Amino acid sequence: MNVLDQASGDGWAAFNCDTVEFTAEMPESSIDLSVFSPPFSSLYIYSDSERDMGNVSSHDEFFVAYRHLARDLFRVTRPGRLCAIHVKDLVYYSNSSAKGDRGLYSFTSDCIRAHVEEGWTFHRQVTVWRCPVKEMQKTKADRLLYKHFREDAARTGGGMPEYILVFRKWSEGMEGVAPVLHPPADFPLDVWQEWASPVWMDTRETDVLNVGAKGDEERHLCPMPLDLTRRLVLQYTNAGETVYSPFLGIGSEGVVSVRNGRKFLGTELKPEYWQLACRHLREAERNRVAGDLFGAAA
Ligand SMILES: C[S@@+](CC[C@H](N)C(=O)[O-])C[C@H]1O[C@@H](n2cnc3c(N)ncnc32)[C@H](O)[C@@H]1O
């Protein structure tokens, strides 16, 4: 396996490598939760590496590699435990359509299909509300313009939510795996009711590690929001368990895991992102230690 670089700290390890190769060599049933944002097919090209799963010419090409990963994630996950992914559907335009139309490609449905066909049980879907006005200001998308709404509303669409998809490894040995337990003092009924909602209205797309980026530091194109990640890590793992992100980026899933007393393992292909992730993980480790010293909650 071709690991270009690696770093570790107290309770975490990060590898600069191709995740498909790496995950294929991970031991069976060694992960309690995987949580990540995959590359959204060809929406963003992160690097010119042919192993960059965003550097593909078609959705089919993306899913060839993604299915290998989904299969190995199933193998490395402990029975009864979960894989949670953050995705959205993609807009396409006339210039990339053989038919010359514009519309939506349901990346979400293809992700569900890929996981289910690779052995996972589809367990949960959360819709994450995002503001259509901000989306219009950011993308100037034709389908969101009030001008078009007045000229011909049939041209207009609506805002694009994000989704959390959760898959479960429903397999032999589930009964023998420790349950995930939450003391009611830490998770009262109202927290559970909020988190159990099928639509999360109150999370912030700006709650990302990039916000603190300094000067010419490389900004990640689409980091996973920390608040979404935190809910998933806290709901679906016990303290001390192992969380894996195959697409570490600048380290969001790792930072949340380390801050909250979970062990963490991550892989990232792009060296610049991997270096930033290691810096963020070291900071999270220091803050966790300081938090412990002063008795503060992580
Ligand atoms: C949606 S981003 C993940 C962002 C990350 N969750 C964060 O918050 O920073 C997808 C990441 O996958 C990485 N990637 C693409 N192909 C990969 C591969 N074959 N192995 C490992 N990482 C890969 C990209 O470089 C990119 O950073």
The ligand as a Gaussian input file, in Angstrom:
#p B3LYP/6-31G(d) Opt

LIG

0 1
 C      -15.951000      16.366000       0.570000
 S      -14.255000      16.390000       0.855000
 C      -14.103000      15.937000       2.546000
 C      -13.950000      17.111000       3.446000
 C      -13.727000      16.750000       4.912000
 N      -14.882000      16.082000       5.456000
 C      -13.443000      18.012000       5.723000
 O      -14.314000      18.433000       6.479000
 O      -12.396000      18.617000       5.508000
 C      -13.652000      14.975000       0.035000
 C      -12.165000      14.743000       0.227000
 O      -11.821000      13.496000      -0.355000
 C      -10.466000      13.571000      -0.782000
 N      -10.234000      12.443000      -1.703000
 C      -10.630000      12.305000      -2.986000
 N      -10.253000      11.101000      -3.469000
 C       -9.619000      10.443000      -2.452000
 C       -9.007000       9.168000      -2.325000
 N       -8.981000       8.291000      -3.337000
 N       -8.462000       8.848000      -1.122000
 C       -8.466000       9.717000      -0.078000
 N       -9.025000      10.947000      -0.152000
 C       -9.600000      11.309000      -1.324000
 C      -10.391000      14.955000      -1.402000
 O       -9.051000      15.410000      -1.496000
 C      -11.253000      15.778000      -0.437000
 O      -10.473000      16.388000       0.555000

